[in-house]
């Protein structure tokens, strides 16, 4: 599956898309209210199929296609299932129409002709910027509204993604994510910490203050809100550009990439805005996606492995604190840089987990396996 994103031209007809999103918000909120009431009365959860049959028979729709309603109910059911499996901290909540941002056509309900898409139910045509042709058969159409009020068309097709070539077959690297530096690799390479939010924090604070001074519901408040949204959009675009380029560079250079399975939510509670600015979780998602195109293996080691506290000789420094950037091993006398040592330990541990022939309790044997893999 490949997704193509196009921007819709803003016109007077986009008000019909806002109306469709208001109806989509109603479907979400009504289904959620039914779930809450049913659970309060009977202590049970309404299944997705029963809810879809109820909406097909009892709830009339003026703008939404039937499959679009089904997709919204599937989205709500997925949110509940994540909560039941403890993957989400809270159940889904009611959503105002202005915060409901997307609706989907799965198989029908639309007609696509060049750079024009027609929504059959309301019989309205919308033009979009046809910046590049899409390949394959269209499987799904998504209309998405940004915080700026701009609409985007996402076309998902059944085409296979393009594969890329690597320049170093067999090369391996361990990566340690940090706060002072974005990441340190086991070969000694350090990637600087961009912190786009921190660099523009003055503009964000000033525009947020201007927004707070305006009257609710006024046109001036909407203008100030748009200015703040544009600032955040600029920060997000620069961060995404940096992460995509870095992911491509790593996948071109290495065949095996080892990282830690970090508890990023816990780290966010400790360091707050800085962790959100670094967005390590988003980078890992991008890295895994790009790795699938390059045929690169991304392996995560156990988050409880003391990578920064373990020396090459096997000694574990349990008294190491976050302020200690370097430490000397009392067993072998080696001077260890905290981040570089962690990256090298991640590489050793990852190789020992990935290849059964290197699974041994001896760190020297793991180190030998690491040298063999880097020599390939």
C-alpha positions as CSV (number, residue, x, y, z in Angstrom):
1,X,0.0,0.0,0.0
2,X,1.2,3.5,-0.9
3,X,-0.5,6.8,0.2
4,X,-0.3,10.0,-1.9
5,X,-1.1,13.3,-0.3
6,X,-2.5,16.2,-2.3
7,X,-3.8,19.7,-1.2
8,X,-7.3,20.7,-2.1
9,X,-7.8,24.1,-3.6
10,X,-9.6,26.4,-1.2
11,X,-12.9,27.6,-2.5
12,X,-16.5,28.3,-1.5
13,X,-17.3,24.6,-1.9
14,X,-15.0,23.6,1.0
15,X,-17.8,24.6,3.4
16,X,-19.5,21.4,2.3
17,X,-16.6,19.4,3.7
18,X,-17.0,21.2,7.0
19,X,-20.6,20.2,7.1
20,X,-19.6,16.5,6.4
21,X,-17.1,16.7,9.3
22,X,-19.9,18.1,11.6
23,X,-22.0,15.1,10.7
24,X,-19.0,12.7,11.2
25,X,-18.5,14.3,14.7
26,X,-22.2,13.6,15.4
27,X,-21.8,9.9,14.5
28,X,-18.8,9.6,16.8
29,X,-20.4,11.3,19.7
30,X,-23.8,9.5,19.4
31,X,-22.1,6.1,19.2
32,X,-19.9,7.0,22.2
33,X,-23.0,8.1,24.2
34,X,-24.7,4.8,23.4
35,X,-21.7,2.9,24.6
36,X,-21.6,4.8,27.9
37,X,-25.3,4.5,28.5
38,X,-25.4,0.8,27.7
39,X,-22.4,0.1,30.0
40,X,-24.1,2.1,32.8
41,X,-27.3,0.1,32.5
42,X,-26.0,-3.4,31.7
43,X,-22.3,-3.4,32.4
44,X,-21.5,-4.6,28.8
45,X,-19.9,-3.3,25.7
46,X,-21.7,-3.0,22.3
47,X,-19.8,-4.8,19.6
48,X,-18.8,-3.1,16.4
49,X,-21.1,-5.2,14.2
50,X,-24.2,-4.5,16.4
51,X,-23.4,-0.8,16.4
52,X,-23.0,-0.7,12.6
53,X,-26.4,-2.4,12.1
54,X,-28.0,0.0,14.5
55,X,-26.7,3.0,12.6
56,X,-27.7,1.5,9.2
57,X,-31.3,0.9,10.4
58,X,-32.1,3.7,12.9
59,X,-29.8,6.7,12.2
60,X,-30.5,8.7,9.0
61,X,-27.6,10.4,7.2
62,X,-27.7,13.4,4.9
63,X,-24.1,13.9,3.9
64,X,-22.0,10.8,4.9
65,X,-21.7,7.7,2.8
66,X,-22.7,4.5,4.6
67,X,-19.1,3.1,4.5
68,X,-17.8,6.4,5.9
69,X,-20.1,5.8,8.9
70,X,-18.8,2.3,9.2
71,X,-15.2,3.6,9.3
72,X,-16.0,6.1,12.1
73,X,-17.5,3.3,14.1
74,X,-14.5,1.1,13.5
75,X,-12.3,3.9,14.6
76,X,-14.2,4.2,17.8
77,X,-14.1,0.5,18.4
78,X,-10.4,0.5,17.9
79,X,-10.0,3.2,20.5
80,X,-12.0,1.2,23.0
81,X,-10.1,-2.0,22.3
82,X,-6.8,-0.2,22.9
83,X,-8.2,1.0,26.2
84,X,-9.3,-2.5,27.2
85,X,-5.8,-3.9,26.3
86,X,-4.2,-1.1,28.4
87,X,-2.5,0.3,25.4
88,X,-4.3,3.6,26.0
89,X,-4.5,5.4,29.3
90,X,-8.1,6.5,29.0
91,X,-11.2,5.6,26.9
92,X,-12.2,7.7,23.9
93,X,-13.9,11.0,24.7
94,X,-16.5,13.2,23.0
95,X,-15.1,15.4,20.2
96,X,-16.3,18.8,19.1
97,X,-17.0,19.2,15.4
98,X,-14.1,21.7,14.9
99,X,-11.7,19.1,16.3
100,X,-12.9,16.2,14.2
101,X,-10.5,16.3,11.3
102,X,-11.1,13.5,8.8
103,X,-13.6,11.2,7.1
104,X,-12.9,8.2,4.8
105,X,-14.4,6.6,1.7
106,X,-13.4,3.0,1.6
107,X,-14.7,1.6,-1.7
108,X,-17.4,3.8,-3.1
109,X,-19.1,7.1,-2.7
110,X,-16.7,9.1,-4.8
111,X,-15.6,9.6,-8.4
112,X,-12.0,10.4,-9.2
113,X,-11.1,12.0,-12.6
114,X,-7.7,13.5,-13.0
115,X,-7.3,16.4,-10.5
116,X,-11.1,16.4,-9.7
117,X,-12.8,14.3,-7.1
118,X,-16.6,14.2,-6.8
119,X,-18.5,13.2,-3.7
120,X,-21.5,11.4,-5.0
121,X,-23.9,11.9,-2.1
122,X,-23.8,15.7,-2.2
123,X,-22.9,15.9,-5.9
124,X,-20.0,18.4,-5.4
125,X,-16.7,18.5,-7.3
126,X,-13.4,19.5,-5.6
127,X,-10.2,20.2,-7.3
128,X,-6.8,19.4,-5.8
129,X,-3.2,20.1,-6.7
130,X,-2.2,17.0,-8.8
131,X,1.5,17.3,-8.0
132,X,2.4,13.7,-9.0
133,X,0.5,10.8,-10.5
134,X,-0.5,7.9,-8.3
135,X,0.1,4.3,-9.2
136,X,-2.1,1.3,-8.6
137,X,-5.7,0.8,-7.9
138,X,-7.4,3.2,-5.5
139,X,-8.3,1.4,-2.2
140,X,-9.3,4.3,0.1
141,X,-9.8,8.1,0.0
142,X,-9.3,10.2,3.1
143,X,-10.3,13.9,3.4
144,X,-8.3,15.5,6.2
145,X,-8.5,19.0,7.6
146,X,-5.5,20.7,9.2
147,X,-5.6,23.0,12.2
148,X,-5.2,25.9,9.7
149,X,-8.5,24.9,8.1
150,X,-6.9,23.6,4.9
151,X,-8.1,20.3,3.4
152,X,-5.8,17.6,2.1
153,X,-6.8,14.6,0.0
154,X,-5.0,11.3,0.8
155,X,-5.2,8.6,-1.9
156,X,-4.2,5.0,-0.8
157,X,-3.5,2.5,-3.5
158,X,-2.5,-1.1,-3.7
159,X,0.9,-0.4,-5.4
160,X,4.1,-1.8,-4.0
161,X,6.5,0.7,-2.4
162,X,9.7,1.4,-4.2
163,X,12.8,-0.3,-2.8
164,X,16.1,1.4,-2.5
165,X,19.7,0.2,-2.5
166,X,22.3,0.3,0.3
167,X,26.0,1.3,0.1
168,X,27.3,-0.9,3.0
169,X,26.0,-4.5,3.0
170,X,26.4,-6.1,6.4
171,X,27.5,-3.0,8.3
172,X,26.0,-2.8,11.8
173,X,25.5,0.1,14.2
174,X,24.2,0.7,17.7
175,X,22.3,3.9,18.5
176,X,21.9,5.6,21.9
177,X,19.3,8.4,22.0
178,X,20.2,11.3,24.2
179,X,19.3,14.8,25.5
180,X,22.5,16.8,24.9
181,X,23.0,15.2,21.5
182,X,20.2,13.7,19.4
183,X,21.9,10.4,19.1
184,X,25.4,8.8,19.5
185,X,26.4,5.9,17.3
186,X,28.7,3.0,18.2
187,X,31.2,4.2,15.5
188,X,31.7,7.5,17.4
189,X,29.5,9.6,15.2
190,X,27.3,12.1,17.1
191,X,24.2,13.8,15.6
192,X,23.5,17.3,17.0
193,X,20.4,18.1,18.8
194,X,18.3,20.5,16.6
195,X,15.5,21.4,19.1
196,X,13.3,23.4,16.7
197,X,10.7,24.2,19.4
198,X,13.3,25.7,21.7
199,X,14.8,27.9,19.0
200,X,11.3,29.3,18.1
201,X,10.0,29.3,21.7
202,X,10.1,33.1,21.8
203,X,7.8,33.4,18.8
204,X,5.5,30.7,20.2
205,X,5.1,32.5,23.5
206,X,4.5,35.9,21.9
207,X,1.8,34.6,19.6
208,X,0.2,32.5,22.3
209,X,0.1,35.7,24.5
210,X,-1.5,37.6,21.7
211,X,-4.1,34.9,21.3
212,X,-5.0,34.9,25.0
213,X,-5.7,38.7,24.9
214,X,-8.3,38.4,22.2
215,X,-12.1,38.1,22.8
216,X,-13.6,34.6,22.3
217,X,-15.6,34.2,19.1
218,X,-14.1,37.3,17.5
219,X,-12.5,37.4,14.1
220,X,-9.3,38.8,15.6
221,X,-9.0,35.7,17.8
222,X,-9.3,33.5,14.8
223,X,-6.5,35.4,13.1
224,X,-4.3,35.1,16.1
225,X,-5.1,31.3,16.3
226,X,-4.0,30.9,12.7
227,X,-0.7,32.7,13.3
228,X,0.0,30.3,16.2
229,X,-0.9,27.3,14.1
230,X,1.4,28.4,11.3
231,X,4.2,28.7,13.8
232,X,3.7,25.2,15.1
233,X,3.3,23.9,11.5
234,X,6.6,25.4,10.6
235,X,8.3,23.7,13.6
236,X,6.7,20.4,12.7
237,X,7.7,20.5,9.1
238,X,11.4,21.3,9.9
239,X,11.5,18.5,12.4
240,X,10.0,16.0,10.0
241,X,12.4,17.1,7.3
242,X,15.3,16.5,9.6
243,X,14.1,13.1,10.7
244,X,13.3,11.8,7.2
245,X,16.7,12.8,5.9
246,X,18.5,11.2,8.9
247,X,16.5,8.0,8.5
248,X,17.4,7.7,4.9
249,X,21.1,8.4,5.7
250,X,21.2,5.7,8.3
251,X,19.5,3.1,6.1
252,X,21.9,3.8,3.2
253,X,24.9,3.3,5.5
254,X,24.0,0.4,7.6
255,X,22.4,-3.0,7.2
256,X,21.6,-3.7,10.9
257,X,20.5,-0.9,13.2
258,X,20.2,-1.6,16.9
259,X,18.3,0.8,19.3
260,X,16.8,0.7,22.8
261,X,13.1,0.1,23.4
262,X,12.8,3.1,25.6
263,X,9.9,4.1,27.8
264,X,9.4,7.5,26.1
265,X,6.3,8.4,28.0
266,X,8.1,8.0,31.3
267,X,11.0,10.1,29.9
268,X,8.5,12.8,28.8
269,X,7.2,13.0,32.4
270,X,10.8,13.6,33.6
271,X,12.0,16.1,30.9
272,X,8.7,17.4,29.5
273,X,9.0,19.8,26.6
274,X,12.5,18.8,25.7
275,X,11.5,15.2,25.0
276,X,8.5,16.4,23.0
277,X,10.8,18.6,21.0
278,X,13.2,15.7,20.2
279,X,10.3,13.4,19.2
280,X,12.4,10.2,19.4
281,X,9.2,8.0,19.0
282,X,8.3,9.7,15.8
283,X,11.8,9.2,14.5
284,X,11.8,5.5,15.3
285,X,8.5,5.1,13.4
286,X,10.0,6.9,10.4
287,X,13.2,4.8,10.7
288,X,11.3,1.5,10.7
289,X,9.3,2.6,7.7
290,X,12.3,3.6,5.7
291,X,14.2,0.5,6.8
292,X,11.4,-1.7,5.2
293,X,12.2,0.0,1.8
294,X,15.9,-0.4,2.1
295,X,15.7,-4.0,3.4
296,X,17.4,-2.9,6.6
297,X,16.9,-4.7,9.9
298,X,15.9,-2.5,12.9
299,X,16.2,-4.4,16.2
300,X,15.2,-3.1,19.6
301,X,16.9,-4.4,22.7
302,X,15.4,-4.7,26.2
303,X,14.7,-1.3,27.8
304,X,16.0,-2.6,31.2
305,X,19.4,-3.5,29.9
306,X,22.0,-1.1,31.7
307,X,23.7,0.0,28.5
308,X,25.3,3.1,29.9
309,X,26.4,1.4,33.2
310,X,28.1,-1.6,31.7
311,X,31.8,-1.6,30.9
312,X,33.3,-3.7,28.0
313,X,34.8,-6.0,30.6
314,X,31.4,-6.8,32.0
315,X,31.5,-4.7,35.2
316,X,28.2,-2.8,35.9
317,X,28.5,0.6,37.6
318,X,25.3,0.7,39.6
319,X,26.2,4.1,41.2
320,X,26.3,5.9,37.8
321,X,24.0,9.1,37.8
322,X,22.7,11.1,35.0
323,X,25.2,13.9,35.7
324,X,28.1,11.6,35.1
325,X,29.1,11.9,31.5
326,X,32.3,9.9,31.9
327,X,33.4,7.2,34.3
328,X,36.4,4.9,35.0
329,X,35.9,1.2,35.4
330,X,37.3,0.0,38.7
331,X,37.9,-3.5,37.2
332,X,39.8,-2.8,34.0
333,X,40.6,0.9,34.4
334,X,39.0,1.9,31.1
335,X,37.7,5.4,30.8
336,X,34.1,5.2,29.4
337,X,32.2,8.0,27.7
338,X,28.6,7.5,28.8
339,X,26.8,7.9,25.4
340,X,29.5,6.2,23.3
341,X,29.7,3.3,25.7
342,X,25.9,2.9,25.7
343,X,25.8,2.8,21.9
344,X,28.6,0.1,21.8
345,X,26.8,-2.0,24.4
346,X,23.6,-1.7,22.4
347,X,25.4,-3.0,19.4
348,X,26.9,-5.9,21.3
349,X,23.6,-6.8,22.9
350,X,21.6,-6.4,19.7
351,X,23.9,-8.8,17.8
352,X,23.7,-11.4,20.6
353,X,19.9,-11.3,20.5
354,X,19.6,-11.2,16.7
355,X,21.9,-14.1,15.9
356,X,21.6,-17.2,17.9
357,X,25.2,-18.2,17.2
358,X,26.4,-15.2,19.2
359,X,24.1,-15.7,22.2
360,X,26.6,-16.3,25.1
361,X,27.2,-14.9,28.5
362,X,30.7,-13.9,27.7
363,X,31.1,-10.2,26.7
364,X,34.3,-11.0,25.0
365,X,32.6,-13.5,22.7
366,X,29.9,-10.9,21.9
367,X,32.6,-8.3,21.2
368,X,34.2,-10.8,18.8
369,X,30.9,-11.3,17.0
370,X,30.5,-7.6,16.7
371,X,33.9,-7.3,15.0
372,X,33.0,-10.1,12.6
373,X,29.7,-8.5,11.6
374,X,31.4,-5.1,11.0
375,X,34.0,-6.8,8.9
376,X,31.4,-8.2,6.5
